[in-house]
């Protein structure tokens, strides 16, 4: 039986808890009031607090190619500002008229900017020095200029473009990096802005914003890239010529060092001029998207390299394994045929690759077994982001094996019904060139901080995929593709028997079907076969003249490979 003495402490505890709960609810309500109902008021106060200092912009870090040559420059420009409290209200309309003609702005817009109680307001950002000089000549009290810089990009190999535009990205009017390297490394490149509390207008009159002291900006880090500028030019030119020749919609070239994963060149057609990004944004912003990391496609027969390599590695086949190829096979009620609709009789697995036989790829997948084949796809990086250091990489996961039907495994064996990005596909084929490793592709060699200290970016192996014996077998099978099969257009004098490659021609799915005449042609290869110096993937989308990768992509690959062989003094050995 409880006494009064037992009840009173309990009541006091409950009363205290109730009071604490009420205080919590009141606090929560006030937080909600200020963050939701009064959000705009708080934001205005915050802006006002930031208006009492002049930002001293940090100089954005440089972008250099692998040899130290600049890929961008920082051009000196000026931003024009006003201190409205130094301009009498009665004079502001006249000042707006005078400035409007110089800045190319409507006087009404300038007058709106001057109609404020703030001590500092930008009138126009990043104008050329010639415009700044004209403003200075007006000698208008309360008007000043601030030295800044603007990103300028080198001229590309194609008229009306800048070099490696999709790879580099651009810096917008707010000074922020967008797309590509500029977007991915924006924080490091941008540095840290400083600020100044007291400065002078055009006439030399001091403008005191606050009693804060000056803080110097910390300039951004520079990036030395893995890109070879000369090869980049050659790749852009060859791709543009090839796309024009077959009247294709678009195309891509990716080149990578096999063992390090360093990107040598990265070209897209169509592309744009990063110096004119505002106009591009208005006319065709789709040009900003880098298809090499941001678009998925079905790769077609280049996937047969992955399929047959997995089967070789698990000893399900050998290069000389034979079977009677009848030209078609029925899987799950669906009849699948070879690209040429022909039966080829008794063939080896080497000939399956050389002739690019769909039925042969399915045979290899079946001999390996569905679960093992599915695991091989994953081991080669299919369905996984490469984590390349560029903005915008996308991915389509493979999902769970239990959800795959036999017919889907069959079509995936020859690269249909499975989605990849070009950089994923390059990485997968590069496993053969690297000696059996899936390596991390990257575009930055070293980060050079504001003090000039270089911080190298170390290459890395993601995982080991194939045994050395398998690698050697597949390399020779890929040589057969060039010497005896569909890759004949990639042959280069002096390198006969030294080029390993694979063609690909994939239908493009639309609304669950594959319309005729809509294809993606590709060629991937490396050279020399015994000690590969580069792996290159060429993709041609929706050609109107010719279709197969052998005709539309392999000649482009040959042109760029020839330039690389000459530039890098590569010997066949």
VENRA-V660799 format. One record per pair of residues at least 12 apart in sequence whose ideal C-beta (glycine too) atoms are under 8 Angstrom apart, sorted by sequence separation. I is the first residue (numbers start at 1). GAP is how many residues later the second one is. D is the distance in Angstrom with one decimal. If there is no record, write none. Layout:
I/GAP/D  I/GAP/D
//
This chain:
62/12/7.3  96/12/7.5  153/12/7.0  168/12/5.0  169/12/5.9  170/12/5.9  177/12/6.1  197/12/5.1  239/12/5.2  253/12/6.4  254/12/5.9  272/12/7.8  352/12/7.1  383/12/7.0  427/12/7.2  445/12/6.0  487/12/7.9  507/12/5.8  508/12/6.2  524/12/7.0  540/12/4.3  110/13/6.2  132/13/4.9  166/13/7.4  167/13/5.3  168/13/5.3  169/13/3.7  177/13/7.1  197/13/4.7  239/13/7.5  253/13/7.4  325/13/8.0  344/13/6.4  347/13/6.5  383/13/6.6  384/13/7.7  444/13/5.2  483/13/7.0  506/13/6.4  524/13/4.5  540/13/5.0  60/14/6.1  93/14/7.4  96/14/4.0  166/14/6.3  167/14/6.5  168/14/6.0  169/14/5.0  176/14/7.6  197/14/6.7  239/14/5.2  253/14/4.3  327/14/6.9  383/14/5.0  427/14/5.8  483/14/6.2  487/14/4.3  505/14/5.6  506/14/4.9  523/14/7.6  524/14/7.5  539/14/6.8  59/15/6.1  95/15/7.8  96/15/4.2  153/15/6.8  169/15/7.9  175/15/6.9  197/15/4.2  238/15/7.5  252/15/6.7  272/15/4.3  327/15/5.5  328/15/7.7  349/15/6.5  383/15/3.6  426/15/7.2  442/15/6.3  487/15/6.7  505/15/7.4  522/15/6.7  523/15/5.1  538/15/4.4  197/16/7.0  198/16/7.9  252/16/5.5  271/16/6.6  272/16/7.2  327/16/3.2  382/16/6.7  383/16/7.9  487/16/5.4  504/16/7.7  505/16/5.3  506/16/7.6  522/16/6.2  538/16/7.6  540/16/7.3  153/17/7.2  195/17/7.1  197/17/6.8  251/17/7.6  252/17/7.7  270/17/6.3  326/17/5.0  327/17/7.0  339/17/6.5  442/17/7.4  482/17/4.8  486/17/4.4  504/17/7.0  505/17/7.6  522/17/4.8  93/18/6.1  96/18/6.4  105/18/7.5  196/18/5.0  235/18/4.6  250/18/7.4  251/18/4.9  325/18/6.3  423/18/6.0  479/18/6.1  482/18/7.0  503/18/7.8  504/18/4.1  521/18/7.6  522/18/7.0  538/18/4.9  80/19/7.8  92/19/6.0  95/19/6.9  105/19/6.4  151/19/6.8  195/19/7.3  250/19/6.0  325/19/4.6  338/19/5.3  339/19/6.4  440/19/6.8  479/19/7.5  481/19/7.6  482/19/4.9  503/19/7.2  504/19/7.1  520/19/6.3  521/19/4.6  538/19/4.6  103/20/6.6  123/20/7.7  151/20/4.2  194/20/7.2  195/20/5.4  235/20/6.8  250/20/6.2  325/20/6.3  338/20/5.1  378/20/6.3  398/20/7.7  439/20/6.7  440/20/4.9  479/20/6.8  481/20/5.6  503/20/5.4  504/20/7.4  520/20/7.0  103/21/4.9  150/21/7.9  194/21/4.4  324/21/6.5  325/21/7.3  337/21/6.9  338/21/5.7  377/21/6.2  439/21/7.2  440/21/7.5  479/21/5.1  481/21/5.5  502/21/7.3  520/21/5.2  536/21/5.9  92/22/4.7  126/22/5.9  194/22/4.7  268/22/6.5  324/22/5.4  325/22/4.9  336/22/6.2  337/22/7.5  439/22/5.6  440/22/5.7  478/22/3.6  481/22/7.0  501/22/6.1  502/22/5.6  520/22/7.3  521/22/6.2  538/22/7.6  80/23/6.5  92/23/7.1  125/23/7.6  194/23/3.7  268/23/6.1  323/23/7.2  336/23/7.1  396/23/3.9  438/23/7.2  439/23/6.5  478/23/5.8  501/23/6.5  502/23/7.0  519/23/7.1  99/24/6.8  103/24/6.9  126/24/5.0  193/24/5.3  194/24/7.5  231/24/6.8  268/24/6.8  322/24/5.4  323/24/7.1  374/24/7.1  396/24/7.5  437/24/4.7  438/24/4.5  478/24/5.9  501/24/3.0  518/24/6.0  519/24/7.3  536/24/6.5  192/25/6.4  322/25/6.6  437/25/7.6  438/25/5.5  475/25/5.2  500/25/5.8  501/25/7.7  521/25/8.0  536/25/6.4  191/26/6.5  192/26/4.3  243/26/4.9  266/26/6.5  322/26/5.4  336/26/6.7  395/26/7.2  437/26/7.4  438/26/7.9  499/26/5.9  500/26/5.5  521/26/6.3  523/26/5.1  54/27/7.8  87/27/6.3  191/27/5.1  321/27/6.5  322/27/8.0  325/27/7.6  374/27/4.7  394/27/6.5  437/27/5.6  438/27/5.4  499/27/7.9  500/27/7.2  521/27/5.9  522/27/4.8  523/27/7.4  534/27/7.8  103/28/6.8  191/28/4.8  239/28/5.0  320/28/5.2  321/28/4.9  393/28/7.1  436/28/6.0  437/28/6.6  499/28/4.9  519/28/5.1  521/28/3.8  536/28/7.9  102/29/6.4  191/29/3.4  239/29/7.9  240/29/5.3  319/29/6.7  320/29/7.3  395/29/7.6  436/29/5.7  498/29/6.0  499/29/7.6  500/29/4.6  521/29/7.8  84/30/5.0  190/30/5.1  191/30/7.4  235/30/4.2  239/30/5.1  319/30/5.7  320/30/7.0  329/30/5.2  371/30/6.1  374/30/6.6  393/30/7.4  436/30/3.9  498/30/4.3  499/30/6.8  517/30/7.8  521/30/7.2  523/30/4.0  534/30/5.9  82/31/6.9  84/31/7.5  151/31/7.8  189/31/4.5  226/31/7.7  234/31/7.6  235/31/7.8  236/31/4.7  318/31/7.0  319/31/4.7  328/31/6.5  331/31/7.1  370/31/7.3  436/31/6.6  498/31/5.3  521/31/4.1  522/31/5.0  523/31/4.3  533/31/7.6  82/32/6.0  84/32/5.4  85/32/7.3  102/32/4.7  103/32/7.4  188/32/6.5  189/32/6.6  235/32/4.2  317/32/5.1  325/32/6.1  327/32/6.6  436/32/6.4  495/32/6.2  497/32/7.7  498/32/7.4  500/32/7.7  521/32/4.8  525/32/6.2  84/33/7.4  102/33/5.7  188/33/4.7  189/33/7.9  231/33/5.6  232/33/4.6  236/33/7.6  326/33/7.0  329/33/5.7  435/33/7.0  490/33/6.2  495/33/6.7  508/33/8.0  523/33/7.7  524/33/7.9  84/34/6.4  85/34/5.7  189/34/6.9  231/34/4.6  232/34/7.3  325/34/5.5  329/34/7.9  370/34/7.4  431/34/5.0  432/34/7.4  436/34/7.1  508/34/7.2  523/34/4.7  527/34/6.2  534/34/8.0  84/35/7.5  188/35/7.5  232/35/6.9  236/35/7.8  325/35/5.9  374/35/7.0  377/35/7.0  383/35/8.0  386/35/7.9  388/35/5.7  431/35/6.2  436/35/4.8  490/35/5.9  492/35/7.7  533/35/6.4  83/36/5.6  99/36/7.1  102/36/7.1  226/36/3.7  227/36/6.5  228/36/5.2  370/36/7.1  373/36/6.2  382/36/6.6  435/36/5.8  487/36/6.7  525/36/7.5  83/37/6.0  84/37/6.4  226/37/5.1  227/37/6.8  228/37/6.3  323/37/7.7  383/37/8.0  386/37/5.4  533/37/5.3  82/38/7.8  83/38/8.0  185/38/6.1  225/38/8.0  226/38/6.8  227/38/6.5  254/38/5.8  301/38/7.7  311/38/7.8  325/38/7.7  382/38/5.9  386/38/5.9  487/38/7.1  527/38/7.3  81/39/6.2  82/39/5.4  99/39/7.3  227/39/7.0  252/39/5.6  370/39/5.2  373/39/7.9  385/39/8.0  432/39/5.9  81/40/6.5  98/40/5.9  252/40/5.4  323/40/5.7  373/40/6.9  384/40/7.5  81/41/5.3  82/41/5.5  99/41/7.5  250/41/6.8  308/41/6.2  377/41/7.3  386/41/5.5  80/42/7.3  81/42/6.2  98/42/7.1  181/42/6.8  382/42/6.5  432/42/5.1  505/42/6.4  528/42/6.9  531/42/6.9  79/43/5.9  80/43/4.6  381/43/5.7  432/43/6.0  482/43/7.1  505/43/4.7  527/43/7.1  528/43/7.7  530/43/6.6  80/44/5.0  99/44/7.1  181/44/7.2  308/44/7.1  365/44/6.1  366/44/7.9  505/44/5.0  528/44/5.3  79/45/7.0  95/45/6.0  308/45/6.0  365/45/6.5  503/45/6.8  504/45/4.8  505/45/7.9  528/45/6.1  79/46/4.7  321/46/7.9  381/46/5.1  382/46/6.2  432/46/6.9  503/46/4.0  79/47/6.0  80/47/6.2  95/47/7.9  126/47/7.1  317/47/5.6  365/47/7.8  380/47/7.9  381/47/5.3  478/47/7.2  503/47/4.7  78/48/7.5  79/48/7.2  95/48/7.4  125/48/6.4  304/48/7.4  305/48/7.4  316/48/7.1  362/48/4.7  365/48/4.0  380/48/4.1  77/49/4.4  78/49/5.7  304/49/6.0  364/49/6.8  504/49/7.8  77/50/6.3  78/50/7.8  317/50/5.7  479/50/5.5  503/50/7.3  77/51/6.3  78/51/6.5  80/51/7.8  316/51/4.3  317/51/7.6  362/51/5.4  380/51/5.9  478/51/7.6  503/51/6.4  77/52/7.2  80/52/7.0  304/52/6.7  316/52/4.3  361/52/4.2  362/52/7.2  388/52/7.7  76/53/6.4  78/53/7.5  87/53/7.8  146/53/8.0  308/53/7.2  311/53/4.3  316/53/7.3  361/53/4.3  387/53/6.6  388/53/4.8  389/53/5.2  390/53/6.4  476/53/7.6  501/53/7.4  78/54/3.8  87/54/7.0  307/54/5.1  311/54/7.3  314/54/5.7  386/54/7.0  388/54/6.2  389/54/5.8  475/54/5.1  77/55/8.0  80/55/5.6  86/55/5.6  87/55/4.2  144/55/6.9  301/55/4.6  358/55/7.9  386/55/5.4  388/55/7.0  389/55/5.6  86/56/3.4  87/56/7.8  144/56/6.8  308/56/5.3  311/56/6.0  316/56/7.6  358/56/4.5  501/56/7.4  85/57/7.7  144/57/4.1  145/57/7.1  301/57/7.8  304/57/4.8  307/57/5.5  311/57/4.2  381/57/5.4  84/58/6.9  143/58/5.9  144/58/5.5  303/58/7.8  307/58/5.8  310/58/5.9  314/58/5.7  380/58/6.7  83/59/4.7  142/59/5.7  143/59/5.3  379/59/7.4  82/60/5.7  83/60/7.9  141/60/6.2  167/60/7.2  301/60/7.8  82/61/5.5  83/61/7.3  141/61/7.6  489/61/5.7  81/62/7.4  82/62/7.6  140/62/6.2  141/62/5.0  310/62/6.9  311/62/7.7  486/62/7.4  488/62/7.2  489/62/6.8  499/62/7.7  80/63/7.0  81/63/5.3  139/63/6.1  140/63/7.5  142/63/7.8  144/63/7.5  164/63/6.6  310/63/6.1  313/63/7.7  486/63/7.6  487/63/6.6  80/64/7.5  81/64/7.3  138/64/7.3  139/64/5.9  141/64/5.9  486/64/4.7  490/64/4.4  80/65/5.6  81/65/6.3  310/65/7.9  489/65/3.8  490/65/7.9  54/66/6.2  79/66/6.9  136/66/5.4  163/66/7.5  307/66/7.0  310/66/3.1  488/66/7.8  489/66/5.2  492/66/6.1  51/67/5.0  52/67/7.0  78/67/4.4  79/67/4.8  135/67/7.0  309/67/7.5  310/67/7.9  433/67/7.6  487/67/5.9  490/67/5.3  491/67/7.4  51/68/6.8  52/68/7.8  78/68/6.4  164/68/5.5  432/68/7.2  490/68/5.0  51/69/5.9  78/69/6.0  79/69/5.4  163/69/6.3  307/69/7.5  310/69/7.5  489/69/6.5  492/69/6.4  48/70/7.6  77/70/8.0  78/70/6.6  163/70/7.1  306/70/6.5  310/70/7.7  492/70/5.9  495/70/7.4  76/71/6.6  77/71/5.5  306/71/6.8  309/71/7.8  336/71/7.8  490/71/7.4  76/72/7.8  77/72/6.4  164/72/7.8  76/73/6.0  77/73/4.5  163/73/7.4  332/73/5.9  334/73/5.0  429/73/7.2  492/73/7.0  75/74/6.4  306/74/5.0  332/74/5.0  333/74/7.8  336/74/6.2  498/74/4.6  74/75/4.0  75/75/5.0  157/75/7.8  161/75/7.6  331/75/5.4  332/75/4.1  336/75/7.0  74/76/7.2  75/76/7.6  157/76/4.6  306/76/7.1  331/76/4.5  74/77/6.6  75/77/4.6  157/77/7.7  495/77/5.0  73/78/7.8  74/78/7.3  158/78/5.9  494/78/6.0  72/79/5.7  73/79/4.7  157/79/3.7  158/79/7.2  331/79/4.5  72/80/6.5  156/80/5.9  157/80/4.3  72/81/5.5  73/81/8.0  329/81/7.6  381/81/7.3  71/82/7.6  72/82/7.1  158/82/4.7  71/83/6.2  157/83/7.0  70/84/7.7  379/84/7.1  380/85/6.3  379/86/5.0  120/87/7.3  119/88/6.7  60/89/6.8  120/89/6.1  415/89/6.4  59/90/5.8  119/90/5.4  416/90/6.2  57/91/5.3  60/91/6.6  415/91/5.9  416/91/6.8  54/92/7.0  57/92/7.5  71/92/6.6  71/93/6.8  433/93/4.0  432/94/7.5  293/95/6.4  429/95/4.8  72/96/6.9  167/96/8.0  430/96/7.6  71/97/6.5  293/97/5.5  429/97/8.0  294/98/4.4  296/98/6.6  416/98/7.9  426/98/7.0  434/98/7.7  167/99/4.2  178/99/7.7  293/99/5.5  294/99/7.0  295/99/7.6  425/99/7.2  433/99/4.1  166/100/7.3  290/100/7.0  293/100/4.3  294/100/5.5  296/100/5.4  293/101/7.1  164/102/6.2  166/102/4.4  290/102/6.1  433/102/4.5  164/103/7.5  165/103/7.7  289/103/7.1  170/104/4.0  63/105/6.4  166/105/5.6  169/105/7.3  172/105/6.8  173/105/7.2  430/105/4.5  165/106/4.8  166/106/8.0  168/106/6.6  307/106/4.5  429/106/6.5  165/107/5.3  170/107/4.6  307/107/7.3  165/108/6.9  429/108/7.1  165/109/4.8  179/109/5.3  303/109/7.2  304/109/7.2  426/109/6.5  161/110/5.0  162/110/7.5  178/110/7.3  179/110/7.8  180/110/6.4  303/110/7.1  304/110/5.8  60/111/6.7  158/111/7.2  161/111/6.2  162/111/4.9  179/111/6.7  303/111/6.2  304/111/7.1  426/111/4.4  161/112/5.5  162/112/4.5  303/112/3.2  425/112/6.2  158/113/7.1  160/113/6.0  162/113/5.9  301/113/5.7  302/113/6.3  300/114/7.1  301/114/5.8  60/115/7.5  86/115/6.9  156/115/6.9  300/115/4.3  303/115/7.1  422/115/6.1  299/116/4.4  300/116/6.7  156/117/7.5  298/117/6.1  422/117/5.8  57/118/6.8  63/118/6.6  83/118/6.3  298/118/5.3  86/119/6.8  169/119/7.9  298/119/6.7  299/119/7.7  153/120/7.4  298/120/6.5  86/121/7.0  153/121/4.3  298/121/6.3  299/121/5.6  153/122/5.4  166/122/7.8  297/122/6.9  298/122/7.8  303/122/7.9  306/122/5.6  309/122/7.4  151/123/7.7  152/123/6.2  166/123/8.0  167/123/7.1  296/123/4.1  297/123/6.9  302/123/6.4  305/123/7.8  306/123/7.6  309/123/6.7  354/123/7.7  83/124/4.7  166/124/4.2  296/124/6.7  297/124/7.6  305/124/5.6  353/124/5.0  166/125/7.8  263/125/7.9  296/125/6.1  297/125/7.3  353/125/7.1  356/125/7.9  63/126/8.0  166/126/7.3  295/126/6.7  299/126/5.0  354/126/4.9  61/127/6.9  294/127/7.4  295/127/7.8  302/127/6.4  305/127/6.6  350/127/5.0  353/127/6.8  354/127/5.2  61/128/4.4  293/128/5.7  349/128/7.6  353/128/5.8  60/129/5.4  61/129/7.9  292/129/6.8  293/129/7.8  356/129/7.1  60/130/6.0  61/130/6.9  292/130/4.5  293/130/5.5  350/130/5.5  354/130/5.3  355/130/5.9  356/130/5.3  60/131/6.9  291/131/6.8  292/131/5.4  354/131/3.1  355/131/7.1  58/132/6.5  59/132/6.9  353/132/7.2  354/132/7.1  58/133/3.3  58/134/5.8  351/134/8.0  58/135/5.3  57/136/5.4  58/136/7.3  56/137/6.2  55/138/5.1  56/138/3.9  55/139/7.6  56/139/5.8  55/140/5.6  56/140/5.6  54/141/6.2  53/142/4.2  54/142/4.6  53/143/6.8  54/143/7.4  53/144/5.5  52/145/7.3  54/145/5.5  356/146/7.9  356/147/6.2  353/149/7.1  313/152/8.0  313/153/5.2  71/154/6.9  313/154/5.9  319/154/5.3  54/155/6.6  318/155/7.6  53/156/5.6  68/156/6.8  71/156/7.2  52/157/4.6  53/157/6.2  309/157/6.1  313/157/4.3  319/157/7.2  51/158/7.7  52/158/4.2  56/158/7.8  59/158/7.5  61/158/7.0  64/158/6.6  66/158/6.9  71/158/6.9  312/158/4.8  319/158/5.6  53/159/6.0  56/159/7.6  58/159/3.9  60/159/7.9  61/159/3.6  63/159/7.3  64/159/7.0  65/159/7.7  66/159/6.5  52/160/7.5  56/160/7.1  57/160/6.4  58/160/5.8  59/160/4.4  60/160/4.9  61/160/4.7  62/160/4.1  63/160/5.5  64/160/4.6  65/160/5.8  66/160/5.6  69/160/5.3  56/161/4.8  58/161/5.0  59/161/6.7  61/161/4.1  62/161/7.5  64/161/6.5  66/161/6.2  67/161/7.5  309/161/6.1  312/161/5.5  58/162/5.8  61/162/6.4  63/162/6.4  65/162/5.0  66/162/5.8  67/162/7.2  312/162/6.4  65/163/6.5  65/164/4.2  309/165/5.0  261/166/8.0  308/166/6.9  339/166/6.7  65/167/7.7  254/168/5.8  254/169/6.3  261/169/7.9  305/169/6.7  308/169/7.1  252/170/5.4  256/170/6.0  256/171/7.8  254/172/4.9  258/172/5.7  305/173/6.8  256/174/6.0  258/175/3.9  259/175/5.2  258/176/4.5  259/176/7.0  258/177/7.6  266/177/7.3  259/178/7.5  261/178/4.0  263/178/6.0  260/179/7.0  261/179/4.9  263/179/6.8  259/180/6.7  261/180/4.7  262/180/6.7  263/180/4.7  258/181/7.6  261/181/5.7  262/181/7.9  262/183/6.9  256/185/5.7  66/196/7.7  262/197/7.0  305/197/5.2  261/198/5.4  304/198/6.8  260/199/4.2  261/199/7.7  259/200/7.5  302/200/5.0  301/201/6.8  302/201/7.4  303/201/7.4  301/202/6.2  302/202/3.8  301/203/4.4  185/204/7.2  300/204/3.8  301/204/6.4  184/205/5.5  299/205/5.7  300/205/5.2  301/205/7.5  184/206/5.4  300/206/3.0  183/207/8.0  184/207/4.4  299/207/6.0  300/207/7.9  181/208/7.5  183/208/3.5  298/208/4.7  181/209/6.4  183/209/7.4  297/209/7.1  298/209/7.4  180/210/5.7  181/210/7.9  298/210/7.4  180/211/6.0  297/211/7.7  298/211/6.7  179/212/5.5  180/212/7.9  178/213/7.8  179/213/6.4  226/216/6.8  227/216/6.7  226/217/5.5  225/218/5.5  226/218/7.0  225/219/5.9  226/219/5.1  305/219/7.8  224/220/7.3  225/220/6.3  300/220/6.7  302/220/5.8  223/221/5.1  224/221/4.8  299/221/7.8  302/221/7.9  169/222/6.7  224/222/4.9  298/222/7.4  300/222/6.7  302/222/5.2  167/223/7.2  223/223/7.7  297/223/5.8  299/223/6.7  223/224/6.0  224/224/6.5  222/225/7.7  223/225/7.3  221/226/5.2  222/226/4.3  221/227/6.1  221/228/4.9  221/229/6.5  220/230/7.2  224/230/7.6  219/231/4.7  218/232/5.7  302/235/7.9  297/242/7.5  297/244/7.8  302/247/7.9  301/248/7.5  300/249/7.3  185/259/7.1  188/259/6.4  191/259/6.7  181/262/6.3  181/263/7.4  258/268/6.4  264/270/5.9  258/274/4.6  258/275/7.5  167/276/6.9  257/276/7.4  258/276/7.0  257/277/6.2  258/277/5.3  256/278/6.9  257/278/7.9  255/279/5.5  256/279/5.2  255/280/7.2  256/280/7.8  255/281/4.6  254/282/7.0  253/283/6.8  254/283/4.9  253/284/7.3  252/285/7.6  253/285/5.4  252/286/7.4  253/286/7.8  251/287/7.3  252/287/4.5  251/288/5.9  251/289/4.7  251/290/6.3  250/291/4.6  248/292/4.9  249/292/5.0  250/292/7.4  248/293/6.0  249/293/3.9  246/294/6.5  248/294/5.9  249/294/8.0  248/295/4.2  265/295/7.6  242/296/7.9  247/296/6.5  248/296/7.1  243/297/6.7  246/297/3.9  247/297/4.0  242/298/6.8  246/298/6.9  247/298/5.3  239/299/7.5  246/299/4.7  245/300/7.3  246/300/5.5  264/300/7.6  253/303/7.2  248/304/6.8  246/305/7.6  251/305/7.5  255/305/7.3  246/306/4.8  253/307/6.4  255/309/7.4  242/310/7.2  242/311/7.7  242/313/6.5  242/314/3.9  241/315/7.9  239/317/6.1  242/317/7.5  238/318/5.3  241/318/7.8  238/321/4.2  239/321/8.0  238/322/5.0  234/325/7.8  235/325/5.2  238/325/7.6  234/326/5.8  231/329/7.4  234/329/4.1  234/330/7.8  231/332/6.5  230/333/8.0  231/333/5.9  234/333/7.8  231/336/6.2  230/337/5.8  228/339/7.3  66/379/6.1  61/387/7.5
//
